[in-house]
Amino acid sequence: MKHLLSIDDLDPEQIEGLLDRAESFAEVSKRDIKKVPALRGRTVVTLFYEASTRTSSSFELAAKRLSADVVSVKASGSSVEKGESLKDTVETLSAYDPAAIVIRHPQAGAAQMLSQWVDAAVVNAGDGMHQHPSQALLDLFALRQRIGSAEGRKIWIVGDVLHSRVARSNIQAFSMMGAEVTVAGPPTLMPRGIEASGCEVRHSLDGIEEADVVYLLRMQNERMDESFVPSIREYARLFQVNSRRLGPRQLVMHPGPVNRGVEIGGDVIDSDRCLIADQVASGLAVRMAILFELLAHGGETNTTSEGPVPIGEPA
């Protein structure tokens, strides 16, 4: 695996391998000394053109836990605000000889374009409404930790599917791993032809009681230039998932940030059926696994001037 641009870059065996690797890094995170020397001497650049809390912080921490040097660039406060192009920014950063560049960009295809300009491994941390592969992988990992394999599970993805790169990645990943995926939302927030991706489409929450997992999406107002629903109140009345709409065995997921009282009720967020905290914790282990697989080629040791060092030993 040279880059991680899309779930299309992976097959089920590779996904299982990444999740197994993440399992080992989750164990490392429980130690007193949480760093391992796997990427000592390598540089990882995080380049974020959109706001991010969970993704940017977990990729930065993941690289540091692997002992890499990290250069973090946000569009706000950088030369991007002065009109510098993506290509020129990347050429500047390439002077640091990065081993990997993690990019989030508002334009679909930006990560793919970047991969053609640099020798570094490129990780897509979200490109427009296209893909967010590491989110899909951490969601699979969080589910694996709670209920085991996704195979045979019924997963409903509810909300603004049209504008969601998370939805596109997760439909692929969940389906690839054997889950039955249903997407639900207003017709105006449903992409045309989404059924071709292997999911069922519904325009109400009728039948949601059959789901094992309900995955909620927020209204992405920053990507909307027109009104897609009559009102937020009307949307919440029809599509908000709260404890009245859920059975005791059903689990709830959300990629964040959450809009309490819109797509999800506060009573659900604060309950033990909600996996949001599990997803955030899973993000660190999964992103460590992604960087390790890309940069250490899946090897079990990291050769340093002191000789091979097992990845499980502290740095």
C-alpha positions as CSV (number, residue, x, y, z in Angstrom):
1,M,0.0,0.0,0.0
2,K,1.7,3.2,-1.2
3,H,-1.1,5.6,-0.3
4,L,-4.5,5.6,1.5
5,L,-6.7,7.8,-0.7
6,S,-10.0,5.8,-0.6
7,I,-11.5,2.6,0.8
8,D,-11.1,1.4,-2.8
9,D,-7.4,1.1,-2.1
10,L,-8.1,-1.7,0.3
11,D,-9.5,-5.2,0.2
12,P,-11.2,-7.1,3.1
13,E,-7.9,-8.9,4.0
14,Q,-6.0,-5.6,4.1
15,I,-8.7,-4.1,6.3
16,E,-8.5,-7.0,8.7
17,G,-4.7,-6.6,8.8
18,L,-5.0,-2.9,9.6
19,L,-7.5,-3.6,12.4
20,D,-5.2,-6.4,13.8
21,R,-2.3,-3.9,13.8
22,A,-4.5,-1.3,15.5
23,E,-5.3,-3.8,18.2
24,S,-1.6,-4.1,19.0
25,F,-1.2,-0.3,19.1
26,A,-4.3,0.0,21.4
27,E,-2.4,-2.2,23.8
28,V,0.7,0.0,23.5
29,S,-1.5,3.0,24.5
30,K,-2.3,1.4,27.8
31,R,1.4,1.4,28.9
32,D,3.1,4.0,31.0
33,I,5.5,4.7,28.2
34,K,3.3,4.9,25.1
35,K,5.8,5.6,22.4
36,V,7.5,3.0,20.1
37,P,10.4,3.7,17.8
38,A,8.9,2.4,14.6
39,L,9.1,5.7,12.7
40,R,12.1,7.2,14.4
41,G,13.9,9.6,12.0
42,R,10.9,9.9,9.7
43,T,8.9,13.1,9.2
44,V,5.1,13.2,8.9
45,V,3.4,16.4,7.6
46,T,-0.3,17.1,8.4
47,L,-1.8,19.6,6.0
48,F,-5.4,20.7,6.9
49,Y,-7.3,23.1,4.7
50,E,-10.5,22.6,6.7
51,A,-11.2,22.8,10.4
52,S,-10.6,19.6,12.4
53,T,-10.3,18.5,16.0
54,R,-10.5,14.7,16.1
55,T,-8.8,13.8,12.8
56,S,-5.9,16.3,13.0
57,S,-5.1,15.7,16.7
58,S,-5.2,11.9,16.4
59,F,-3.0,11.8,13.3
60,E,-0.5,14.1,15.0
61,L,-0.5,12.1,18.2
62,A,-0.3,8.8,16.2
63,A,2.8,10.0,14.4
64,K,4.4,11.1,17.7
65,R,3.5,7.8,19.4
66,L,5.5,6.1,16.6
67,S,8.4,8.5,17.3
68,A,8.1,10.4,14.0
69,D,8.8,14.1,13.7
70,V,5.6,16.0,12.9
71,V,5.1,19.2,11.0
72,S,1.5,20.5,11.3
73,V,0.2,23.1,8.8
74,K,-3.3,24.6,9.0
75,A,-4.6,26.8,6.1
76,S,-5.5,29.5,8.7
77,G,-2.4,31.4,9.6
78,S,-0.3,29.9,6.8
79,S,0.8,31.2,3.4
80,V,-2.4,29.7,2.0
81,E,-4.2,32.8,3.3
82,K,-1.9,34.8,1.1
83,G,-3.1,32.9,-2.0
84,E,-0.4,30.2,-2.2
85,S,-1.6,27.2,-4.2
86,L,-1.7,23.6,-3.0
87,K,1.1,22.7,-5.3
88,D,3.4,25.5,-4.1
89,T,2.6,24.7,-0.5
90,V,3.5,21.1,-1.1
91,E,6.7,22.0,-2.9
92,T,7.7,24.1,0.2
93,L,6.9,21.2,2.6
94,S,8.7,18.7,0.4
95,A,12.0,20.4,1.4
96,Y,11.6,18.7,4.8
97,D,11.7,15.3,3.0
98,P,8.4,14.0,4.5
99,A,7.8,10.3,4.6
100,A,4.1,10.9,4.7
101,I,1.6,13.8,4.1
102,V,-1.8,13.6,5.7
103,I,-4.1,16.0,3.9
104,R,-7.7,17.4,4.4
105,H,-9.0,19.6,1.6
106,P,-12.4,21.0,0.6
107,Q,-12.0,19.8,-3.0
108,A,-12.7,16.2,-4.0
109,G,-9.6,14.6,-5.6
110,A,-7.1,16.8,-3.8
111,A,-5.4,13.9,-2.1
112,Q,-5.2,12.0,-5.4
113,M,-3.6,15.0,-7.1
114,L,-1.1,15.4,-4.3
115,S,-0.1,11.8,-4.6
116,Q,1.1,12.5,-8.2
117,W,3.3,15.4,-7.1
118,V,5.3,13.9,-4.2
119,D,7.3,10.8,-3.4
120,A,5.8,10.7,0.1
121,A,3.0,8.4,1.1
122,V,-0.3,10.4,1.0
123,V,-3.2,9.8,3.5
124,N,-6.6,11.3,2.6
125,A,-8.0,12.8,5.8
126,G,-11.1,14.0,3.9
127,D,-11.4,15.5,0.5
128,G,-14.6,17.4,-0.2
129,M,-17.6,15.1,-0.3
130,H,-15.5,12.3,-1.7
131,Q,-13.8,10.0,0.9
132,H,-12.6,9.8,4.5
133,P,-11.1,6.3,4.7
134,S,-9.5,6.5,8.1
135,Q,-12.9,7.4,9.6
136,A,-14.4,4.2,8.1
137,L,-11.5,2.1,9.4
138,L,-11.8,3.5,13.0
139,D,-15.5,2.9,12.9
140,L,-15.0,-0.7,12.0
141,F,-12.4,-1.0,14.8
142,A,-14.8,0.6,17.3
143,L,-17.5,-1.9,16.3
144,R,-15.1,-4.8,16.5
145,Q,-14.1,-3.8,20.0
146,R,-17.8,-3.7,21.1
147,I,-19.6,-6.4,19.1
148,G,-17.0,-8.2,17.0
149,S,-17.2,-8.6,13.2
150,A,-19.4,-6.4,11.1
151,E,-20.4,-9.4,9.0
152,G,-24.1,-9.9,9.0
153,R,-24.8,-6.8,11.1
154,K,-27.5,-4.4,10.0
155,I,-26.2,-0.8,9.9
156,W,-28.4,2.2,9.2
157,I,-26.6,5.5,8.2
158,V,-29.1,8.3,8.8
159,G,-28.9,12.0,7.9
160,D,-27.2,14.2,5.3
161,V,-25.8,11.5,3.1
162,L,-25.5,13.8,0.1
163,H,-22.7,16.0,1.6
164,S,-21.0,13.3,3.7
165,R,-17.6,11.8,2.7
166,V,-17.9,9.7,5.9
167,A,-21.1,8.1,4.5
168,R,-19.5,7.3,1.2
169,S,-16.4,5.7,2.8
170,N,-18.5,3.8,5.4
171,I,-21.0,2.4,3.0
172,Q,-18.1,0.9,1.1
173,A,-16.2,-0.3,4.2
174,F,-19.2,-1.7,6.0
175,S,-20.5,-3.5,2.9
176,M,-17.0,-4.9,2.1
177,M,-16.9,-6.4,5.5
178,G,-20.2,-8.1,5.2
179,A,-22.7,-5.7,6.8
180,E,-26.2,-5.0,5.4
181,V,-26.2,-1.2,5.0
182,T,-29.3,1.0,4.8
183,V,-29.2,4.8,4.3
184,A,-32.0,6.9,5.4
185,G,-32.8,10.6,5.1
186,P,-34.9,13.2,3.2
187,P,-34.8,12.7,-0.6
188,T,-33.1,16.1,-1.0
189,L,-30.2,14.8,1.1
190,M,-29.8,11.5,-0.7
191,P,-27.3,11.2,-3.6
192,R,-28.7,10.0,-6.9
193,G,-27.9,6.4,-7.7
194,I,-26.5,5.7,-4.2
195,E,-28.2,2.3,-4.4
196,A,-25.5,1.3,-6.8
197,S,-23.0,1.2,-3.9
198,G,-24.9,-1.8,-2.5
199,C,-27.1,-0.1,0.1
200,E,-30.8,0.1,0.6
201,V,-32.4,3.6,0.6
202,R,-35.2,4.8,2.8
203,H,-36.8,8.2,3.3
204,S,-38.1,7.7,6.8
205,L,-37.1,6.0,10.0
206,D,-39.7,3.3,9.6
207,G,-38.0,0.0,10.3
208,I,-35.1,1.4,12.1
209,E,-35.8,-1.0,15.0
210,E,-34.2,-3.7,12.8
211,A,-30.8,-2.1,12.9
212,D,-28.0,-3.4,15.1
213,V,-26.1,-0.1,14.7
214,V,-27.5,3.4,13.8
215,Y,-24.8,5.7,12.4
216,L,-25.9,9.4,12.5
217,L,-24.6,12.2,10.3
218,R,-24.9,15.9,11.0
219,M,-26.3,18.5,8.6
220,Q,-23.3,19.8,6.8
221,N,-24.4,23.4,6.5
222,E,-20.9,24.5,5.4
223,R,-21.3,22.5,2.2
224,M,-24.9,23.8,1.4
225,D,-25.6,26.8,-0.7
226,E,-29.3,26.4,-0.7
227,S,-32.1,25.0,1.6
228,F,-32.3,21.2,1.6
229,V,-35.0,20.8,4.3
230,P,-37.9,23.0,5.2
231,S,-36.4,23.8,8.6
232,I,-34.0,22.2,11.2
233,R,-37.0,21.7,13.5
234,E,-38.9,19.8,10.9
235,Y,-35.8,17.7,10.1
236,A,-35.3,16.9,13.8
237,R,-38.9,15.9,14.2
238,L,-38.6,13.4,11.3
239,F,-35.0,12.1,11.6
240,Q,-33.7,12.8,15.1
241,V,-32.7,9.6,16.8
242,N,-33.4,9.6,20.5
243,S,-34.1,7.0,23.2
244,R,-37.8,6.8,22.1
245,R,-36.8,5.6,18.7
246,L,-34.2,3.0,19.8
247,G,-34.4,-0.4,21.4
248,P,-32.2,-1.4,24.3
249,R,-29.8,-3.5,22.1
250,Q,-29.1,-0.9,19.5
251,L,-25.8,1.0,19.3
252,V,-25.4,4.5,18.0
253,M,-22.3,6.0,16.3
254,H,-21.5,9.5,15.1
255,P,-18.3,10.9,13.4
256,G,-18.6,14.2,15.2
257,P,-18.9,17.1,15.6
258,V,-22.4,16.5,17.1
259,N,-25.4,18.8,16.9
260,R,-27.3,17.9,20.0
261,G,-31.0,18.1,19.6
262,V,-30.8,17.9,15.8
263,E,-29.7,14.6,14.4
264,I,-29.3,13.0,17.9
265,G,-30.9,13.4,21.2
266,G,-28.9,14.3,24.3
267,D,-30.3,11.3,26.1
268,V,-28.6,9.0,23.5
269,I,-25.3,10.8,23.5
270,D,-25.0,10.4,27.3
271,S,-26.0,6.7,27.3
272,D,-23.9,3.6,27.3
273,R,-25.3,2.6,23.9
274,C,-23.4,5.5,22.3
275,L,-20.0,4.7,20.8
276,I,-18.8,8.3,20.1
277,A,-16.0,8.1,22.8
278,D,-15.0,4.6,21.6
279,Q,-14.7,6.0,18.0
280,V,-12.4,8.8,19.2
281,A,-10.2,6.4,21.1
282,S,-10.1,4.0,18.2
283,G,-8.9,6.8,15.9
284,L,-5.5,7.0,17.6
285,A,-4.8,3.2,17.3
286,V,-6.1,3.0,13.7
287,R,-4.1,6.0,12.5
288,M,-1.0,4.6,14.1
289,A,-1.7,1.4,12.2
290,I,-2.2,3.3,8.9
291,L,1.1,5.2,9.3
292,F,3.0,2.1,10.3
293,E,1.7,0.1,7.3
294,L,2.5,2.9,4.9
295,L,5.9,3.7,6.2
296,A,7.3,0.6,7.8
297,H,5.9,-1.7,5.1
298,G,4.3,-4.0,7.7
299,G,7.6,-5.1,9.0
300,E,7.9,-6.2,12.6
301,T,11.1,-4.3,13.4
302,N,12.6,-0.9,12.9
303,T,16.3,-0.9,12.1
304,T,18.2,1.9,13.8
305,S,21.8,2.7,14.4
306,E,21.5,0.5,17.5
307,G,20.1,-2.5,15.5
308,P,16.6,-3.9,15.1
309,V,14.1,-2.8,17.7
310,P,10.8,-4.7,18.1
311,I,7.9,-2.3,17.6
312,G,6.4,-3.2,20.9
313,E,9.3,-1.9,22.9
314,P,9.3,1.7,24.2
315,A,11.3,4.4,22.3
